Amino acid sequence: MTLLNAARDVRERAYAPYSKFKVGAAVRGASGQIYAGCNVENVAYPEGTCAEAGAIALMVASGETELVEVAVIADSPSPVPPCGGCRQKLAEFGRADTPVLLATTGGVTLATTIGELLPGRFDISHMSGNE
């Protein structure tokens, strides 16, 4: 299964009864294993979980801490980028040159990287004494 197909498949299981905006994401760990996640809403909107965060959580729970590729898909006229928080989460586990494929269910795609999504990312080098 390709990374985009994994994201497409898990998107169908998203829990989005309020917005009706289902998102699927998949990340490939350094081992080659694919981890997928979908958005999970809550009636108290800020308490929901993004698809990217779910995929990353599954990767970490499975014992991996490095992602090498990302795919995100949603039913939208144009590819939907990760939110700011998910961009930082992706940057935590991937490198600036890690490929990210953003896609729509209609077949429109946009290839980018974590570095392009989050230029000037915050990382450990910014923390005093942790360089």
N, CA, C and O of each residue as an XYZ file, in Angstrom:
524
protein
N       0.853     -1.178      0.000
C       0.000      0.000      0.000
C       0.901      1.244      0.000
O       1.885      1.306      0.738
N       0.557      2.222     -0.829
C       1.331      3.452     -0.855
C       0.933      4.339      0.332
O      -0.107      4.141      0.960
N       1.784      5.307      0.612
C       1.516      6.232      1.710
C       0.208      6.990      1.482
O      -0.602      7.123      2.398
N       0.006      7.483      0.271
C      -1.226      8.211     -0.021
C      -2.452      7.312      0.089
O      -3.493      7.753      0.575
N      -2.349      6.071     -0.350
C      -3.480      5.136     -0.211
C      -3.796      4.863      1.256
O      -4.964      4.732      1.625
N      -2.770      4.777      2.091
C      -2.994      4.564      3.524
C      -3.727      5.762      4.119
O      -4.635      5.594      4.932
N      -3.336      6.967      3.716
C      -4.010      8.174      4.196
C      -5.449      8.229      3.689
O      -6.361      8.599      4.429
N      -5.646      7.862      2.430
C      -6.993      7.856      1.838
C      -7.895      6.856      2.573
O      -9.054      7.151      2.864
N      -7.352      5.678      2.865
C      -8.121      4.636      3.538
C      -8.530      5.054      4.956
O      -9.690      4.903      5.339
N      -7.591      5.570      5.719
C      -7.898      5.941      7.103
C      -8.819      7.161      7.165
O      -9.576      7.313      8.124
N      -8.762      8.024      6.160
C      -9.645      9.192      6.116
C     -11.110      8.780      6.187
O     -11.929      9.468      6.796
N     -11.427      7.664      5.566
C     -12.814      7.195      5.571
C     -13.308      6.865      6.980
O     -14.516      6.841      7.215
N     -12.408      6.614      7.906
C     -12.783      6.273      9.279
C     -12.694      7.470     10.226
O     -12.863      7.310     11.435
N     -12.433      8.662      9.697
C     -12.358      9.863     10.536
C     -13.680     10.058     11.272
O     -14.750      9.701     10.779
N     -13.575     10.625     12.448
C     -14.755     10.942     13.248
C     -14.940     12.462     13.177
O     -14.313     13.214     13.924
N     -15.814     12.897     12.264
C     -16.007     14.327     12.024
C     -17.494     14.669     11.927
O     -17.940     15.211     10.916
N     -18.271     14.353     12.984
C     -19.709     14.593     12.914
C     -20.097     16.067     12.939
O     -21.222     16.400     12.567
N     -19.220     16.948     13.357
C     -19.554     18.360     13.488
C     -19.156     19.149     12.247
O     -19.982     19.867     11.683
N     -17.924     19.029     11.819
C     -17.457     19.777     10.651
C     -17.731     19.038      9.344
O     -17.818     19.657      8.284
N     -17.866     17.720      9.419
C     -18.013     16.860      8.230
C     -16.767     16.918      7.345
O     -16.824     16.528      6.179
N     -15.644     17.399      7.883
C     -14.397     17.562      7.141
C     -13.418     16.480      7.573
O     -12.677     16.639      8.543
N     -13.431     15.380      6.836
C     -12.586     14.235      7.171
C     -11.186     14.414      6.593
O     -11.024     14.806      5.437
N     -10.184     14.122      7.408
C      -8.789     14.222      6.989
C      -8.091     12.922      7.340
O      -8.312     12.357      8.411
N      -7.251     12.453      6.435
C      -6.422     11.278      6.684
C      -4.964     11.657      6.507
O      -4.623     12.473      5.651
N      -4.112     11.063      7.316
C      -2.674     11.322      7.204
C      -1.941     10.008      7.395
O      -2.398      9.119      8.114
N      -0.800      9.904      6.742
C       0.056      8.734      6.929
C       1.503      9.210      6.939
O       1.886     10.104      6.185
N       2.289      8.600      7.800
C       3.719      8.885      7.850
C       4.460      7.570      7.683
O       4.002      6.512      8.114
N       5.608      7.666      7.050
C       6.466      6.486      6.910
C       7.621      6.654      7.892
O       8.350      7.645      7.853
N       7.773      5.673      8.767
C       8.883      5.701      9.702
C      10.176      5.325      9.000
O      10.160      4.835      7.871
N      11.292      5.557      9.671
C      12.602      5.239      9.103
C      12.715      3.760      8.764
O      13.502      3.387      7.894
N      11.943      2.911      9.438
C      11.957      1.467      9.174
C      11.253      1.104      7.874
O      11.401     -0.009      7.371
N      10.483      2.051      7.330
C       9.677      1.779      6.149
C       8.216      1.507      6.485
O       7.367      1.503      5.594
N       7.917      1.281      7.746
C       6.550      1.014      8.204
C       5.689      2.256      8.032
O       6.155      3.371      8.266
N       4.440      2.073      7.626
C       3.486      3.167      7.459
C       2.566      3.221      8.671
O       2.057      2.200      9.134
N       2.365      4.437      9.174
C       1.465      4.685     10.302
C       0.436      5.702      9.853
O       0.799      6.749      9.316
N      -0.845      5.417     10.062
C      -1.914      6.288      9.574
C      -2.765      6.793     10.721
O      -2.908      6.139     11.754
N      -3.326      7.979     10.514
C      -4.210      8.567     11.514
C      -5.271      9.411     10.834
O      -5.085      9.873      9.708
N      -6.385      9.611     11.524
C      -7.470     10.431     11.004
C      -7.870     11.453     12.062
O      -7.562     11.300     13.244
N      -8.561     12.495     11.615
C      -9.011     13.472     12.597
C     -10.144     12.868     13.424
O     -10.972     12.105     12.926
N     -10.150     13.237     14.698
C     -11.158     12.778     15.646
C     -11.689     14.012     16.352
O     -11.011     14.591     17.201
N     -12.908     14.415     15.999
C     -13.493     15.625     16.568
C     -14.121     15.359     17.926
O     -14.333     14.220     18.342
N     -14.404     16.463     18.590
C     -15.085     16.442     19.868
C     -16.019     17.644     19.846
O     -15.693     18.664     19.238
N     -17.142     17.546     20.481
C     -18.074     18.670     20.480
C     -17.411     19.924     21.057
O     -17.790     21.036     20.690
N     -16.453     19.770     21.931
C     -15.629     20.890     22.409
C     -14.447     20.974     21.447
O     -13.394     20.391     21.704
N     -14.616     21.694     20.345
C     -13.676     21.692     19.219
C     -12.192     21.653     19.568
O     -11.470     20.852     18.974
N     -11.699     22.462     20.484
C     -10.242     22.423     20.709
C      -9.740     21.083     21.246
O      -8.534     20.838     21.267
N     -10.641     20.231     21.674
C     -10.247     18.950     22.251
C     -10.114     17.838     21.225
O      -9.816     16.701     21.588
N     -10.328     18.140     19.959
C     -10.188     17.124     18.910
C      -8.725     16.821     18.625
O      -7.823     17.448     19.180
N      -8.509     15.843     17.746
C      -7.158     15.439     17.369
C      -7.039     15.484     15.849
O      -7.912     14.998     15.130
N      -5.955     16.069     15.375
C      -5.693     16.137     13.942
C      -5.194     14.782     13.426
O      -4.647     13.979     14.183
N      -5.391     14.548     12.148
C      -4.957     13.299     11.516
C      -3.444     13.125     11.619
O      -2.966     12.028     11.909
N      -2.689     14.193     11.385
C      -1.229     14.108     11.443
C      -0.764     13.720     12.844
O       0.143     12.902     13.002
N      -1.393     14.313     13.856
C      -1.023     14.000     15.241
C      -1.320     12.536     15.562
O      -0.555     11.883     16.272
N      -2.429     12.025     15.037
C      -2.766     10.620     15.269
C      -1.770      9.675     14.628
O      -1.390      8.670     15.228
N      -1.345      9.990     13.412
C      -0.358      9.148     12.721
C       0.976      9.166     13.456
O       1.619      8.128     13.613
N       1.388     10.348     13.905
C       2.644     10.461     14.649
C       2.554      9.703     15.968
O       3.498      9.011     16.351
N       1.429      9.827     16.664
C       1.262      9.122     17.933
C       1.356      7.610     17.737
O       1.968      6.920     18.553
N       0.764      7.093     16.674
C       0.850      5.656     16.401
C       2.286      5.252     16.102
O       2.739      4.196     16.543
N       3.007      6.091     15.353
C       4.405      5.799     15.045
C       5.222      5.716     16.331
O       5.989      4.773     16.520
N       5.062      6.689     17.205
C       5.819      6.710     18.457
C       5.408      5.545     19.355
O       6.259      4.907     19.976
N       4.113      5.267     19.425
C       3.639      4.148     20.248
C       4.172      2.809     19.731
O       4.280      1.842     20.486
N       4.501      2.765     18.445
C       5.050      1.543     17.843
C       6.568      1.458     17.974
O       7.181      0.489     17.526
N       7.171      2.477     18.589
C       8.595      2.418     18.863
C       9.496      3.196     17.923
O      10.718      3.092     18.023
N       8.925      3.973     17.012
C       9.745      4.761     16.092
C       9.656      6.245     16.449
O       8.633      6.716     16.945
N      10.733      6.965     16.192
C      10.745      8.396     16.480
C      11.283      9.225     15.317
O      11.626     10.393     15.496
N      11.357      8.632     14.133
C      11.800      9.378     12.960
C      10.877      9.071     11.800
O      10.656      7.909     11.459
N      10.331     10.131     11.189
C       9.513      9.930     10.006
C      10.284     10.414      8.789
O      11.054     11.371      8.875
N      10.074      9.749      7.651
C      10.836     10.059      6.445
C       9.955     10.491      5.272
O      10.461     10.868      4.214
N       8.651     10.434      5.464
C       7.718     10.808      4.396
C       6.348     11.014      5.008
O       5.990     10.345      5.978
N       5.569     11.947      4.442
C       4.250     12.284      4.972
C       3.263     12.433      3.815
O       3.626     12.926      2.747
N       2.016     12.007      4.027
C       0.920     12.252      3.077
C      -0.305     12.672      3.872
O      -0.611     12.098      4.917
N      -1.007     13.688      3.358
C      -2.226     14.189      3.996
C      -3.270     14.350      2.898
O      -2.978     14.891      1.831
N      -4.498     13.876      3.162
C      -5.557     13.975      2.152
C      -6.860     14.429      2.797
O      -7.196     14.031      3.912
N      -7.590     15.282      2.060
C      -8.888     15.766      2.511
C      -9.760     16.023      1.290
O      -9.258     16.157      0.174
N     -11.067     16.090      1.512
C     -12.013     16.404      0.452
C     -12.132     17.921      0.387
O     -12.952     18.525      1.079
N     -11.310     18.516     -0.446
C     -11.214     19.967     -0.541
C     -10.882     20.325     -1.989
O     -10.332     19.491     -2.709
N     -11.197     21.527     -2.431
C     -10.852     21.915     -3.799
C      -9.340     21.984     -4.041
O      -8.869     21.744     -5.153
N      -8.596     22.312     -3.000
C      -7.138     22.362     -3.118
C      -6.513     21.614     -1.935
O      -7.159     21.456     -0.899
N      -5.277     21.155     -2.075
C      -4.626     20.413     -0.992
C      -4.617     21.209      0.314
O      -4.378     22.417      0.323
N      -4.880     20.510      1.402
C      -4.983     21.132      2.721
C      -3.678     20.922      3.494
O      -3.288     19.782      3.747
N      -3.005     22.007      3.870
C      -1.773     21.867      4.635
C      -2.074     21.566      6.104
O      -3.163     21.872      6.589
N      -1.125     20.976      6.804
C      -1.302     20.743      8.241
C      -1.446     22.067      8.997
O      -0.921     23.093      8.564
N      -2.148     22.040     10.111
C      -2.263     23.221     10.956
C      -0.888     23.548     11.553
O       0.044     22.754     11.430
N      -0.764     24.682     12.180
C       0.509     25.099     12.756
C       1.045     24.116     13.779
O       2.236     23.804     13.779
N       0.173     23.625     14.652
C       0.613     22.665     15.668
C       1.122     21.378     15.049
O       2.118     20.821     15.511
N       0.460     20.902     14.019
C       0.902     19.671     13.354
C       2.185     19.896     12.564
O       2.993     18.976     12.428
N       2.382     21.083     12.049
C       3.640     21.386     11.372
C       4.801     21.248     12.360
O       5.848     20.693     12.028
N       4.603     21.756     13.567
C       5.641     21.633     14.592
C       5.822     20.168     14.990
O       6.950     19.727     15.209
N       4.741     19.418     15.084
C       4.847     17.994     15.415
C       5.609     17.246     14.327
O       6.461     16.411     14.630
N       5.310     17.538     13.065
C       6.043     16.900     11.967
C       7.524     17.263     12.037
O       8.385     16.413     11.814
N       7.818     18.526     12.347
C       9.207     18.979     12.438
C       9.952     18.304     13.583
O      11.170     18.136     13.517
N       9.239     17.921     14.617
C       9.870     17.236     15.759
C      10.423     15.876     15.346
O      11.458     15.443     15.851
N       9.739     15.211     14.437
C      10.103     13.835     14.080
C      10.683     13.684     12.673
O      11.137     12.601     12.304
N      10.669     14.761     11.889
C      11.214     14.703     10.541
C      12.232     15.797     10.316
O      12.351     16.725     11.116
N      12.957     15.686      9.235
C      13.959     16.692      8.877
C      13.321     17.757      7.981
O      12.220     17.564      7.466
N      14.008     18.858      7.803
C      13.482     19.936      6.957
C      13.223     19.464      5.530
O      12.294     19.944      4.880
N      14.044     18.520      5.030
C      13.877     18.050      3.650
C      12.957     16.830      3.525
O      12.875     16.227      2.455
N      12.272     16.469      4.597
C      11.334     15.342      4.548
C      10.184     15.674      3.601
O       9.530     16.702      3.773
N       9.921     14.814      2.590
C       8.843     15.084      1.638
C       7.458     14.977      2.273
O       7.187     14.094      3.087
N       6.595     15.907      1.870
C       5.199     15.927      2.311
C       4.345     16.036      1.056
O       4.534     16.944      0.247
N       3.408     15.110      0.897
C       2.479     15.150     -0.224
C       1.107     15.525      0.314
O       0.534     14.800      1.128
N       0.583     16.652     -0.139
C      -0.753     17.102      0.230
C      -1.668     16.780     -0.940
O      -1.324     17.048     -2.091
N      -2.834     16.205     -0.653
C      -3.708     15.754     -1.739
C      -5.174     16.004     -1.425
O      -5.574     16.177     -0.274
N      -5.957     16.016     -2.495
C      -7.406     16.091     -2.360
C      -7.985     14.748     -2.808
O      -7.331     13.986     -3.519
N      -9.194     14.473     -2.392
C      -9.847     13.239     -2.827
C     -10.125     13.274     -4.325
O     -10.370     12.234     -4.936
N     -10.089     14.455     -4.914
C     -10.306     14.607     -6.352
C      -9.053     14.422     -7.186
O      -9.112     14.501     -8.413
N      -7.914     14.177     -6.540
C      -6.693     13.890     -7.277
C      -5.702     15.029     -7.425
O      -4.652     14.848     -8.041
N      -6.006     16.191     -6.880
C      -5.063     17.312     -6.933
C      -3.998     17.080     -5.862
O      -4.329     16.751     -4.723
N      -2.726     17.247     -6.217
C      -1.652     17.044     -5.248
C      -0.701     18.239     -5.237
O      -0.603     18.992     -6.206
N      -0.021     18.382     -4.136
C       1.009     19.399     -3.969
C       2.151     18.762     -3.190
O       1.966     18.325     -2.054
N       3.322     18.709     -3.796
C       4.504     18.162     -3.126
C       5.259     19.305     -2.458
O       5.504     20.342     -3.073
N       5.622     19.107     -1.208
C       6.353     20.105     -0.441
C       7.268     19.380      0.537
O       7.462     18.170      0.419
N       7.822     20.089      1.483
C       8.666     19.488      2.519
C       8.271     20.063      3.877
O       7.570     21.073      3.958
N       8.723     19.416      4.924
C       8.470     19.943      6.266
C       9.099     21.331      6.401
O       8.488     22.228      6.983
N      10.304     21.520      5.876
C      10.970     22.813      5.955
C      10.213     23.924      5.244
O      10.194     25.063      5.711
N       9.587     23.598      4.112
C       8.784     24.600      3.405
C       7.506     24.917      4.162
O       7.035     26.054      4.135
N       6.944     23.926      4.835
C       5.734     24.138      5.624
C       6.018     24.921      6.897
O       5.156     25.656      7.378
N       7.233     24.769      7.453
C       7.560     25.416      8.717
C       8.973     25.990      8.673
O       9.884     25.467      9.315
N       9.148     27.073      7.906
C      10.478     27.698      7.888
C      10.763     28.328      9.255
O       9.851     28.806      9.931
N      12.006     28.322      9.642
C      12.372     28.910     10.934
C      11.848     28.119     12.107
O      11.557     28.680     13.163
N      11.727     26.819     11.927
C      11.144     25.964     12.965
C      11.843     26.120     14.306
O      13.042     26.392     14.364
N      11.092     25.949     15.370
C      11.615     25.952     16.733
C      12.163     24.556     17.001
O      11.478     23.564     16.751
N      13.384     24.470     17.505
C      13.953     23.166     17.835
C      14.832     23.270     19.067
O      14.926     24.332     19.684
N      15.463     22.188     19.417
C      16.253     22.084     20.648
C      17.378     23.121     20.695
O      17.794     23.526     21.780
N      17.869     23.549     19.547
C      18.955     24.528     19.540
C      18.519     25.884     20.107
O      19.365     26.691     20.493
N      17.226     26.136     20.160
C      16.717     27.398     20.699
C      16.613     27.393     22.218
O      16.391     28.438     22.829
N      16.767     26.251     22.816
C      16.607     26.139     24.275
C      17.963     26.315     24.950
O      18.912     25.596     24.635
N      18.056     27.232     25.843
C      19.295     27.553     26.540
C      19.861     26.314     27.239
O      19.168     25.643     28.003
N      21.136     26.027     26.960
C      21.815     24.924     27.633
C      21.552     23.561     27.048
O      22.081     22.572     27.555
N      20.751     23.466     25.992
C      20.409     22.167     25.402
C      20.942     22.017     23.983
O      20.420     21.212     23.212
N      21.945     22.759     23.635
C      22.422     22.748     22.254
C      23.274     21.561     21.934
O      23.744     21.426     20.804
